[in-house]
């Protein structure tokens, strides 16, 4: 297959000078040459995995069933108790998790006007404990280490089902919006949708038994008529999960 692609590229270069080639043809030719350059050589970086979405990166999962995933990495920050999503942002490329903590905390401060004092993270965030914005607690350490929150050592695992609901209920498993800006918009909408589902579910539990849900239907009609998004806030010193 790559031999046929190389012949087509050579024919285009020989028969069409650069002045006669359109911008779209030059773009496709550049992608084809990049594919030929990275063929058989794993050391070539950055790599091209998709022609229609060049921003796609390869993310190592470290799992036996799914070793790698192709797409965009998303940073998710939630409250440790209620599980509300405070920040959900698509990241450029495939950065190390520990290098994204400061940016995530700054966005939480922008969204809630409060800076958390403690942050629970898994071992993928090792090396980020030196941040001056909050105290980072790496969960899952051996006994005798990480005792700042002994009763919260396993609370970081609560974000895993939230990520699962974001992928299944919020359709985060695949972005249907084009480009990196589309990925960012899709991630934010998935986080907002999860918070709205939590609020509506709680309202249904509280108000549905009264008068066959008449009050609930009134509140839902008011919510859907408001074009702005609800403001999310958290108390100072709240424990967050990333």
N, C-alpha and C positions, 0 to 999 in steps of 0.2 A: 504493500500500500504506500509506503513512504517513497518507494522508487517512482511510482506514478505521480505522486505529489511533486517530487523533485523535477521530473520532466516537464510538468505543467508550469512550474515556476520558471524554469529555464526558458521555456517558450515565450512566456509573457515578457521576461526581461529582454530577450533578443528581438521580439517583434514589436514591442511597444516601448518606446523611450519614456523616460520619466515625465517629459513635458506633455505626452499624449495620454498618459494614464490619469484616470479620474481619482479623486480623493478616496472614494470607497474602494476602488481597485487597489490602490496603494495600501490601504488599511488591511485588506484581506491578504495581500501579498506579504506584508510584514508579519501577520499572524502565521501564515504558512511557513515562512522562513524561520520563525521562532519555533514552530513545531519540529521542523527538520533539525534545528540546532540542538534541541533538548532530547531528540530521539536517541535512546541507548546511553544517555549520559545523565546520571542522577545528580551530579554535582552542579548542573546548570540552574541558576536561580536568578530571577523569579521564573516560575514555570507557568505555562498556559494550560489550563484544564478545560476551558470552555470557550468556544468561539463567540457565542452571543453574550456571554457574561465573563469578560476577562478578569473581573475582580474575584472570581471563585478561587479559594485556597484549599489546600489539603490539611485537615486537622486530625492529628493522631489522637485516638480515643483511649488506647491502651486496654481495650476490652477484647476478650477472645472471640465474641460473636461479631463485633464491628470494630475492626482495627482502625479504620480511617473513615472520615466523613468529608464530603466536599461541599463547600458553601461558604458562609460568613460566620465568624465567631460573634456571639452576643454576650454581653455582660449584664447579669441580672442581680439586683440588690433588693432584698425583701426584709420585712420586719420578722424577728425571730418568733414572736408570739402569735400575731394575727395572720401573718403570711401575705400582707399587702405588698404589692410590687411598688417600690419607690423609684427604681430606675431600671430601664430596659433599653440598652443601646447597642447597635451593631458597631463592630470594631473594624478598622481598616487592617487588612492582612491577617496575620496569625501571630499576634504579640504574646509574649510571656504573661501569664495571668498575674504574676506579682507586680508587673509594671503598669497594670491598669487600675490599681487600687486608688491612687491619688485622684485620677480623673473621675472614677465612679463616686468617690466621696464628695468631690466638688459639685458634681451634678446632683447628688442627694441634697447638699446644702442649697443649691439653686432651686430645687423643687419644693423643699419643705421649710426653708429658712432656719433649719436647725442642723447642727453638726453632731452626729452620734459619737459617743465616747468609746464604744466597744464594737468590734466587728468580728464575726465568726467566719472562718474560711477553711477550705480543705488544704491538704498538703501540696496542692498545685500552686498555692500562693506563698510557698516558703521563700524567704528573702524579702518579703514586703513588711516585716514587723518593724522596720526602721522608720516608717512613715510618721510624720509629726501631726497628722490630722486626727488620727484615732488609734486606739490600742487594738492591734491585730492579734487574734487568738487562733492559732492553727489547731484545729480539732483532729482527733484521731491519733494524737501522740502517745508514746508509751507512758505507762504508769509512773507518776512522780514528776511529770512535766506538764506544763500548760494548765496549772491549777487556778488560774485567775477566775474561771467560772466552772467549778467542778460539776455543778448541776446543769450546765449548758454545753458540755463537751460534745454531746450527740445532737444538739439542736440544729447543727448545720445540715444534717441529713433531711431536715424538713423542706429544704428547697428543691430536693430531687422530684417529689411528686408535683410541686408547683411548675417545674420545668416541663414535666410530662403533660400537665394540663395545658400549658402554653403551646406545646407542640400539637396536641390532639384537639382540644376544644378551641384554642386560639389560632390554629392553623399556622403555627410558627415553623412546622416541619418543612414548609416550602414557601418561599416568597414569590408571589406572582407579579410583583412590581419590578420594573427594569432598573438596573444599575445599582450603585452603592447607595444613592439617595433613596431609592425604593426600598432597599434593605433596612435603612434607618427608620423610614416611615412605618414599615411593616412591623418592626420590633416594638416601636412605641405603641402602636395600635394594639398589639397583642397584650402588652402590659396593662393598658387602659381597660381593655375588654375583660381581663381577668379580675381587676378590681371592681368593675361594674357588676360582674356576675356574682361576686361575693356580697356586694351591697344588696342586690336584688334578691338573692337567696335569703339573706337575713330578714329583709322586709317581708318576704313571703312567709317565713316562719312566725313572725310577730303579728302580722295583720291578717293573714288568710282566715283564721278561725272566726273573725269578727264580721258579721253581716255578709258572709259568703264572698269575702274578698273585695267588697265595694271600695273600701279605703285604699286597698292595694292598687286597684285599677286606676283610681284617681291619682295616686302618687306616680305610678308608671307613666300616665299621660303627661304629667307635669315634667317628669325627667326627660322624656323623649322630646318635649317641646323646647328644652333649653339647649341652645347651640354650643355653649361653652362646656369645657370639661371640669369636673369637680376638683377642688384643691385638696391635695394630699399633704398631711402634716404629721409630724412625729414629735414626741417629747425629747428633751435634751437628755442624753445619756441612754437612749434606748439601744437595745442590742439588735444589730442588723446581721443578716446572713448574705453572703456573696458566693 
